[in-house]
Amino acid sequence: MKHFLEVDDLNAAEVTEVLELASMKEYPKNLDGKGMALIFEKPSLRTRNSMEMAVFQLGGHPIYIRPEEVGLDKRESVEDVTKTLSCFHSMIGARVFKHSTVERMARENKIPIVNLLSDEAHPLQALADVLTMQQELGDLKGRSVAYIGDGNNVFRSLALASGFLGMEVRFSGPSEYQLRDIDRDRLGLAGVNFTEYSNPEEAVKDVDVVYTDVWTSMGQEQEKIQRYKAFEGFQVNEKLMSHAGEKTIFLHCLPAHRGEEVADEVVDGPTSRVWAQAENRMHAARGLLAWLVKKNIEEEEKI
């Protein structure tokens, strides 16, 4: 059974297939009469709306499940919740704190599991990111993206998706918030062309895309003061963007903490594509779900 916990659960050709499905004006109703359970340990504006609409557009019925309704590993084990939901639904999407939660769901191998976000990965966001870049730049082979900020789950997934499509990936952030060795190894094994810069001005030089994310994510609020000090000098503002190319575009997965990781004049400026990027969360999700249904049917037919 095919699950989607991180971008590299697909290969480069499969990512391309998903993006082609995401770009279709007419799409298959291959979730007709089927349900998808959407478990949210962490709330989200974009993830809930994009997923519910994607399931609906494919003919399915999404059910949003609040954390207190399941109480993962409190009221009921992750494994038992997965088995129960598989009695009613054809897929489970989960936005969770720990990546191990979606891994445990997938090990049950009852129905496809889709990672809506975890502390290790944000793969659906990455699909929306590369879809947006394709719409703006065309073929991404040989293009470049510079990520400024925290080497977090958003960057790890972005690097995999961008690298799979032949992009040069650059990173610049404080030394204590750069990638772990295990992440560097994973990107290397995936064939991602990845370079780290201590200076953000060097990272964005002549780049096609500048990307950033919040300095303090949900669940890290107690680290806000420490992080704010560490990331001083890494704000994406007009001065930093002036070091990039004339046609460079700006992306942000949102929500933006204006005045922290990004200045208003950038997120609201002519280089910004953040609203198209937000809309593409829905299109990317629809493409991924349609592909997963098709792929798993093909796998069943082989048995």
Phi, psi and chi 1 to 4 in degrees:
 res  aa     phi    psi   chi1   chi2   chi3   chi4
   1 MET       -  139.1 -179.0  169.9  -67.4      -
   2 LYS   -93.4  124.8 -161.4   77.4  171.3  175.5
   3 HIS  -114.1  171.0  -55.3  -77.0      -      -
   4 PHE  -135.4   89.0 -172.7   65.2      -      -
   5 LEU  -102.3  -26.3  -51.9 -173.0      -      -
   6 GLU  -153.4  160.0  176.8   54.8  -61.3      -
   7 VAL   -54.2  -40.6  172.1      -      -      -
   8 ASP   -78.4   12.1   55.9    2.7      -      -
   9 ASP   -72.5  -16.0  -76.9  -26.5      -      -
  10 LEU  -108.3  160.5  -49.3 -177.8      -      -
  11 ASN   -98.2  178.3   58.2   38.9      -      -
  12 ALA   -60.4  -40.0      -      -      -      -
  13 ALA   -66.0  -37.4      -      -      -      -
  14 GLU   -70.7  -36.9  -70.3  170.9  -24.0      -
  15 VAL   -59.5  -42.0  169.1      -      -      -
  16 THR   -62.4  -42.0  -61.3      -      -      -
  17 GLU   -60.1  -44.0  -71.2  176.5   24.5      -
  18 VAL   -62.1  -43.7  167.4      -      -      -
  19 LEU   -66.1  -34.7  -64.9  176.8      -      -
  20 GLU   -64.8  -43.0  -72.3  172.7   -6.6      -
  21 LEU   -63.7  -38.6  -77.8  168.0      -      -
  22 ALA   -64.4  -27.1      -      -      -      -
  23 SER   -89.5   -5.9  -58.7      -      -      -
  24 MET   -69.1  137.8  -68.2  174.1   62.3      -
  25 LYS   -78.4  -30.3  -59.4  -58.3 -178.9 -174.6
  26 GLU  -117.5  135.5  -65.0 -176.3    9.1      -
  27 TYR  -130.8  155.4   19.5   88.4      -      -
  28 PRO   -70.4  144.2   27.5  -35.6      -      -
  29 LYS   -91.5   54.4  -59.8  -68.3 -174.7 -179.9
  30 ASN   -84.7    8.2   57.1    5.3      -      -
  31 LEU  -111.0   16.2  -79.5  177.2      -      -
  32 ASP   -57.0  124.7 -174.3   27.9      -      -
  33 GLY    76.6    8.5      -      -      -      -
  34 LYS  -116.3  156.0  -61.7  176.7 -179.2  178.8
  35 GLY  -109.3  156.1      -      -      -      -
  36 MET  -131.8  122.4 -177.6  170.4 -175.5      -
  37 ALA   -83.1  130.3      -      -      -      -
  38 LEU  -117.9  101.0  -57.3  173.1      -      -
  39 ILE   -91.8  125.9  -58.9  173.4      -      -
  40 PHE  -120.7  101.5  -79.8   70.0      -      -
  41 GLU   -75.7  -30.0  -76.4 -168.0  -49.7      -
  42 LYS  -118.6  130.3  -57.8  170.1   72.3  172.2
  43 PRO   -69.1  158.5   27.0  -34.8      -      -
  44 SER  -161.3  135.3  173.4      -      -      -
  45 LEU   -73.3  -56.9  171.3   64.1      -      -
  46 ARG   -69.6  -42.9  -81.7  153.0  -66.1  -80.9
  47 THR   -65.3  -45.2  -58.7      -      -      -
  48 ARG   -64.3  -49.3  178.3  178.3  179.6  179.7
  49 ASN   -66.2  -42.0  -79.7  -84.4      -      -
  50 SER   -66.9  -40.3   61.5      -      -      -
  51 MET   -70.5  -43.4  -70.8  -56.4  -59.4      -
  52 GLU   -62.9  -42.0  -71.3 -161.8    7.0      -
  53 MET   -68.9  -38.0  -73.9  -54.1  -59.3      -
  54 ALA   -63.0  -44.7      -      -      -      -
  55 VAL   -63.3  -44.0  174.5      -      -      -
  56 PHE   -60.5  -43.9  171.9   77.2      -      -
  57 GLN   -64.4  -26.4  -71.8  169.3  -12.3      -
  58 LEU   -89.2    6.7  -65.9  174.5      -      -
  59 GLY    91.3    2.4      -      -      -      -
  60 GLY   -94.0 -179.9      -      -      -      -
  61 HIS  -121.9  110.7 -178.0   70.8      -      -
  62 PRO   -85.0  142.0   31.2  -32.9      -      -
  63 ILE  -124.8  116.0  -65.3 -174.2      -      -
  64 TYR   -81.5  128.4  175.0   79.7      -      -
  65 ILE  -121.5  118.4  -57.8  173.6      -      -
  66 ARG   -75.9  155.9  -65.2  163.0   56.7   93.1
  67 PRO   -59.5  -36.9   18.0  -31.1      -      -
  68 GLU   -72.4  -14.0   62.8  -92.2   25.3      -
  69 GLU   -77.7  -20.2  -67.1  178.2  -69.8      -
  70 VAL  -118.4  -36.0  -71.7      -      -      -
  71 GLY    55.7   60.4      -      -      -      -
  72 LEU   -54.0  122.8  -67.1  172.8      -      -
  73 ASP    64.6   13.6  -75.9  -23.5      -      -
  74 LYS  -118.2  -66.6  -65.8  176.0 -177.9  176.6
  75 ARG   -76.2  -34.5  -69.3 -177.2   63.2 -120.3
  76 GLU  -157.1  146.0 -152.7  164.4   -2.9      -
  77 SER   -67.7  156.2   71.6      -      -      -
  78 VAL   -55.5  -41.5  168.6      -      -      -
  79 GLU   -64.4  -42.7  -70.2   75.8   12.3      -
  80 ASP   -70.1  -36.6  -75.6   -2.2      -      -
  81 VAL   -62.3  -43.4  168.3      -      -      -
  82 THR   -61.7  -45.2  -55.3      -      -      -
  83 LYS   -63.9  -40.7  -69.1  171.5 -174.5  173.2
  84 THR   -64.5  -48.3  -61.8      -      -      -
  85 LEU   -65.5  -29.0  -69.3  174.7      -      -
  86 SER   -68.9  -14.9   70.0      -      -      -
  87 CYS   -72.1  -23.4  -63.4      -      -      -
  88 PHE  -114.8  -26.0  -41.6  121.5      -      -
  89 HIS  -119.4  161.2  -62.8  -79.3      -      -
  90 SER   -98.9  -11.1   61.8      -      -      -
  91 MET  -152.5  157.7  -73.1 -173.2 -176.0      -
  92 ILE  -127.8  131.0  -64.3  173.2      -      -
  93 GLY  -111.6  138.4      -      -      -      -
  94 ALA  -138.0  128.2      -      -      -      -
  95 ARG  -108.0  108.1 -179.2  176.6  166.4   92.7
  96 VAL  -130.9  166.2  -62.3      -      -      -
  97 PHE   -78.9  -49.0  -75.2   99.4      -      -
  98 LYS  -102.8  130.4  -65.3 -179.9  179.6  179.1
  99 HIS   -61.3  -30.0 -168.7   74.0      -      -
 100 SER   -60.6  -23.7   58.1      -      -      -
 101 THR   -65.1  -48.5  -60.6      -      -      -
 102 VAL   -70.2  -29.6  -71.2      -      -      -
 103 GLU   -64.9  -41.5  -69.9  177.9  -33.6      -
 104 ARG   -65.5  -38.6  -71.6  166.1   62.7 -169.9
 105 MET   -61.1  -46.1  -71.8  179.1  169.1      -
 106 ALA   -65.2  -33.7      -      -      -      -
 107 ARG   -64.4  -24.1  -81.2 -162.3  -67.6  -90.3
 108 GLU   -67.3  -28.0  -68.8  -59.3  -52.0      -
 109 ASN    55.6   36.9 -137.1   35.5      -      -
 110 LYS   -86.5  -52.3  -66.3  -70.0 -174.6 -178.3
 111 ILE  -142.7  161.2   53.1  177.8      -      -
 112 PRO   -59.2  137.0  -24.2   34.5      -      -
 113 ILE  -109.2  133.1  -53.6  -60.0      -      -
 114 VAL  -117.6  124.2  176.9      -      -      -
 115 ASN   -80.0  111.7  179.9   11.2      -      -
 116 LEU   -85.3  -16.6  -53.9 -177.4      -      -
 117 LEU   165.4  139.7  174.5  135.5      -      -
 118 SER  -144.3  176.6   68.3      -      -      -
 119 ASP   -68.0  -15.3   58.4  -12.0      -      -
 120 GLU  -102.3  -23.7  -66.2  -69.9  -30.8      -
 121 ALA  -154.4  151.5      -      -      -      -
 122 HIS  -137.8   66.1 -157.8   -7.2      -      -
 123 PRO   -68.5  -34.3   24.9  -34.6      -      -
 124 LEU   -68.5  -33.9  -83.9  172.0      -      -
 125 GLN   -62.4  -41.8  176.8   65.6   57.2      -
 126 ALA   -63.2  -37.8      -      -      -      -
 127 LEU   -63.8  -40.5  -67.4  179.2      -      -
 128 ALA   -65.2  -35.9      -      -      -      -
 129 ASP   -63.7  -49.8  -62.5  -21.6      -      -
 130 VAL   -71.4  -29.9  -69.2      -      -      -
 131 LEU   -62.5  -43.3  179.3   60.6      -      -
 132 THR   -63.2  -42.7  -53.5      -      -      -
 133 MET   -65.3  -38.2  -71.4 -170.9  -86.7      -
 134 GLN   -61.7  -43.3  -81.9 -171.9  -17.8      -
 135 GLN   -62.2  -34.0  -68.7  169.1  -12.5      -
 136 GLU   -86.8  -37.5  -69.0  -68.7  -35.3      -
 137 LEU  -113.3  -12.5  -54.9  171.5      -      -
 138 GLY    79.8 -142.0      -      -      -      -
 139 ASP   -57.5  128.8 -175.6    3.5      -      -
 140 LEU   -89.3   -6.5  -63.3 -178.0      -      -
 141 LYS   -62.1  125.8 -172.2  173.5 -177.6  179.1
 142 GLY    86.7   -6.9      -      -      -      -
 143 ARG   -81.2  173.6  -63.2  -72.4 -166.0  166.7
 144 SER  -139.0  146.9   53.4      -      -      -
 145 VAL  -132.6  133.1   54.9      -      -      -
 146 ALA  -113.8  121.6      -      -      -      -
 147 TYR  -101.5  126.0 -178.5   98.3      -      -
 148 ILE  -114.1  119.2  -50.0  -60.0      -      -
 149 GLY   140.0 -133.9      -      -      -      -
 150 ASP   -89.8  132.1 -171.8    3.5      -      -
 151 GLY   -77.2   68.1      -      -      -      -
 152 ASN  -103.9 -165.0   58.4   11.5      -      -
 153 ASN   -61.3  -37.3   50.5   -2.2      -      -
 154 VAL   -62.9  -46.4  171.5      -      -      -
 155 PHE   -65.5  -42.2  172.8   70.1      -      -
 156 ARG   -59.4  -45.1  -73.1 -170.4  -72.7  -90.6
 157 SER   -70.2  -40.7  -64.4      -      -      -
 158 LEU   -58.9  -43.9  171.0   70.5      -      -
 159 ALA   -62.2  -41.7      -      -      -      -
 160 LEU   -64.5  -49.3  -74.1  167.6      -      -
 161 ALA   -64.1  -44.0      -      -      -      -
 162 SER   -65.9  -44.1  -57.7      -      -      -
 163 GLY   -63.5  -38.8      -      -      -      -
 164 PHE   -58.5  -31.8  -85.4    0.3      -      -
 165 LEU   -94.1   12.3  -62.6  177.2      -      -
 166 GLY    87.7   16.0      -      -      -      -
 167 MET   -85.2  153.2  -63.0 -171.2   76.7      -
 168 GLU   -83.4  129.6  173.8 -163.5   -6.6      -
 169 VAL  -111.5  126.7  179.3      -      -      -
 170 ARG  -118.9  150.4  -53.3  178.0 -170.0  178.0
 171 PHE  -138.6  138.4  171.8   85.9      -      -
 172 SER  -142.1  125.0 -176.5      -      -      -
 173 GLY  -163.9  168.9      -      -      -      -
 174 PRO   -56.0  148.4  -20.5   31.5      -      -
 175 SER   -57.0  -35.3   57.2      -      -      -
 176 GLU   -79.1   -5.3   60.5  -92.4   46.0      -
 177 TYR  -122.5   23.4  -64.9  101.4      -      -
 178 GLN   -84.7  179.8  -66.4  179.6    0.7      -
 179 LEU   -69.3  150.1  -97.3   68.9      -      -
 180 ARG   -75.6  159.1  -55.2  166.6  -60.0  179.4
 181 ASP   -58.5  -36.5  -72.3  -19.0      -      -
 182 ILE   -65.0  -32.6 -169.7  171.6      -      -
 183 ASP   -72.0  -41.4  -63.5  -39.1      -      -
 184 ARG   -60.8  -41.2  -67.2 -172.5 -178.9   92.0
 185 ASP   -63.5  -40.6  -68.9  -16.7      -      -
 186 ARG   -65.1  -41.9 -173.4  166.8 -173.4  168.9
 187 LEU   -65.8  -38.5  -66.2  179.8      -      -
 188 GLY   -63.6  -43.8      -      -      -      -
 189 LEU   -64.3  -30.2  -72.1  170.5      -      -
 190 ALA   -81.8   -3.6      -      -      -      -
 191 GLY    77.9   24.3      -      -      -      -
 192 VAL   -81.7  129.1  175.0      -      -      -
 193 ASN   -80.2  101.4 -179.8    7.2      -      -
 194 PHE  -128.9  128.0  165.3   62.4      -      -
 195 THR  -131.5  136.9  -50.6      -      -      -
 196 GLU  -103.1  140.7  -66.0  176.2  -88.6      -
 197 TYR  -127.0  137.8  -64.6   81.4      -      -
 198 SER   -80.6  -23.9   57.0      -      -      -
 199 ASN  -108.5  118.6 -173.8  -40.4      -      -
 200 PRO   -64.4  -30.2   19.5  -30.3      -      -
 201 GLU   -62.5  -39.0  -73.9   80.1   10.5      -
 202 GLU   -68.8  -37.6  -67.9  179.3    9.6      -
 203 ALA   -63.5  -35.4      -      -      -      -
 204 VAL   -93.0   -2.7  -56.0      -      -      -
 205 LYS   -58.8  120.9 -174.2  177.8  179.2 -178.7
 206 ASP    57.2   25.2  -60.8  -35.8      -      -
 207 VAL   -83.6  156.6   80.1      -      -      -
 208 ASP   -84.7  -33.4  -66.8  -60.4      -      -
 209 VAL  -137.0  132.5 -177.4      -      -      -
 210 VAL  -110.1  132.8  173.1      -      -      -
 211 TYR  -132.3  140.3 -165.5  122.5      -      -
 212 THR  -143.6  168.7 -165.8      -      -      -
 213 ASP  -141.1  170.1 -175.9   19.6      -      -
 214 VAL   -59.2  150.8  -64.7      -      -      -
 215 TRP   -79.7  -27.3  -67.0  -18.9      -      -
 216 THR  -126.2  110.8  -54.2      -      -      -
 217 SER   -87.1  168.5  -62.7      -      -      -
 218 MET   -57.9  128.5 -164.5 -180.0  -57.4      -
 219 GLY    98.3   -7.6      -      -      -      -
 220 GLN  -113.7   17.4  -62.2  172.9  -24.7      -
 221 GLU   -57.3  -32.6  -71.7   80.4    6.2      -
 222 GLN   -69.0  -13.9   72.3  -79.8    4.1      -
 223 GLU   -98.5    6.7  -56.5  173.3   22.9      -
 224 LYS   -59.2  -48.0 -176.3  171.7 -177.1  177.9
 225 ILE   -63.4  -45.3  -64.4  175.0      -      -
 226 GLN   -60.0  -44.3  169.7 -169.5  -24.0      -
 227 ARG   -69.7  -39.3  -76.3  173.3  168.2  -92.1
 228 TYR   -58.8  -41.0 -167.0   85.5      -      -
 229 LYS   -68.3  -43.1  -69.1  178.5  179.7  177.6
 230 ALA   -64.3  -36.0      -      -      -      -
 231 PHE   -91.3    5.8  -75.2   96.2      -      -
 232 GLU   -58.0  128.7 -173.2  176.4   -4.0      -
 233 GLY    97.5   -3.8      -      -      -      -
 234 PHE  -112.5   16.2  -71.1   90.3      -      -
 235 GLN   -71.1  139.3 -176.0 -172.8   80.9      -
 236 VAL   -88.0  107.5  178.2      -      -      -
 237 ASN  -132.1 -177.0   48.6   34.8      -      -
 238 GLU   -60.9  -36.5  -78.7 -170.9  -25.9      -
 239 LYS   -62.0  -46.1 -178.0  179.9  178.0 -178.4
 240 LEU   -65.9  -43.2 -178.4   62.2      -      -
 241 MET   -64.6  -23.9  -68.6  -64.1  -70.7      -
 242 SER   -67.5  -18.7   70.9      -      -      -
 243 HIS   -83.6  -11.1  -68.2  -87.7      -      -
 244 ALA   -88.2 -177.0      -      -      -      -
 245 GLY   -72.7  163.1      -      -      -      -
 246 GLU   -64.4  -29.0  -68.3 -177.1    3.1      -
 247 LYS  -105.5   14.7  -63.6 -177.4  178.9  179.3
 248 THR   -62.2  137.8  -58.9      -      -      -
 249 ILE  -108.0  159.0   62.3  170.8      -      -
 250 PHE  -114.4  135.0  171.3   74.6      -      -
 251 LEU  -127.7  150.9  -62.6  179.6      -      -
 252 HIS  -153.5  132.9 -169.1  -52.5      -      -
 253 CYS   -73.0  -16.0   60.1      -      -      -
 254 LEU    65.6  151.3  -58.1  178.5      -      -
 255 PRO   -73.4  149.3   28.6  -35.3      -      -
 256 ALA   -93.2  136.3      -      -      -      -
 257 HIS   -95.4   86.7  -67.9  176.3      -      -
 258 ARG   -59.9  135.7  -67.0  163.0  177.3  -95.1
 259 GLY    88.9   -7.4      -      -      -      -
 260 GLU  -106.4  -93.7  -67.9 -174.5   16.1      -
 261 GLU   -73.9  -19.6   78.2  -80.7   -4.3      -
 262 VAL  -144.7  144.0   64.2      -      -      -
 263 ALA   -88.6  152.1      -      -      -      -
 264 ASP   -54.5  -40.3  -76.0   -9.4      -      -
 265 GLU   -66.1  -17.7   65.3  -96.1   21.9      -
 266 VAL   -91.7  -52.0  174.3      -      -      -
 267 VAL   -64.9  -27.1   74.0      -      -      -
 268 ASP  -102.9    2.2  -65.0  -35.8      -      -
 269 GLY   -88.1 -179.3      -      -      -      -
 270 PRO   -68.5  -20.0   24.0  -34.4      -      -
 271 THR   -84.5  -12.8   63.9      -      -      -
 272 SER   -75.6  134.9  177.3      -      -      -
 273 ARG  -125.1   27.8  -60.4  -64.8 -175.4  -87.5
 274 VAL   -68.9  -27.2  -60.9      -      -      -
 275 TRP   -80.0  -37.0  -51.3  117.7      -      -
 276 ALA   -63.5  -38.6      -      -      -      -
 277 GLN   -62.6  -42.0 -177.1 -174.4    5.5      -
 278 ALA   -64.2  -43.8      -      -      -      -
 279 GLU   -61.4  -35.7  178.8 -179.3  -25.6      -
 280 ASN   -69.4  -12.7  -80.3  -27.6      -      -
 281 ARG   -58.0  -40.2  -73.4  -68.9  -56.2  -84.9
 282 MET   -68.7  -47.7  174.8  178.5   67.7      -
 283 HIS   -65.4  -41.4  -57.9  -49.4      -      -
 284 ALA   -65.0  -41.0      -      -      -      -
 285 ALA   -63.5  -42.6      -      -      -      -
 286 ARG   -62.4  -43.2 -172.4 -179.9   64.2 -120.9
 287 GLY   -63.1  -42.6      -      -      -      -
 288 LEU   -65.3  -45.3 -176.2  -83.1      -      -
 289 LEU   -65.1  -43.7  -62.5 -177.9      -      -
 290 ALA   -60.4  -40.9      -      -      -      -
 291 TRP   -66.7  -42.9 -175.5   86.6      -      -
 292 LEU   -62.1  -43.4  -87.6  178.4      -      -
 293 VAL   -60.7  -49.0  172.2      -      -      -
 294 LYS   -60.7  -46.2  175.4  176.0  174.8  -71.5
 295 LYS   -64.4  -43.1 -170.0   70.7  173.3  179.2
 296 ASN   -71.4  -30.6  -79.3  -58.6      -      -
 297 ILE   -65.1  -42.6  -70.7  173.6      -      -
 298 GLU   -62.2  -40.2  -69.9  172.6   -5.6      -
 299 GLU   -66.4  -39.0  -67.7  -60.1  -42.5      -
 300 GLU   -63.4  -38.2  -72.3  178.2    8.7      -
 301 GLU   -68.7  -22.8  -70.5  174.9  -12.7      -
 302 LYS   -75.3  -24.7  -68.2  177.7 -176.5  178.1
 303 ILE   -75.4      -  -61.2  173.3      -      -
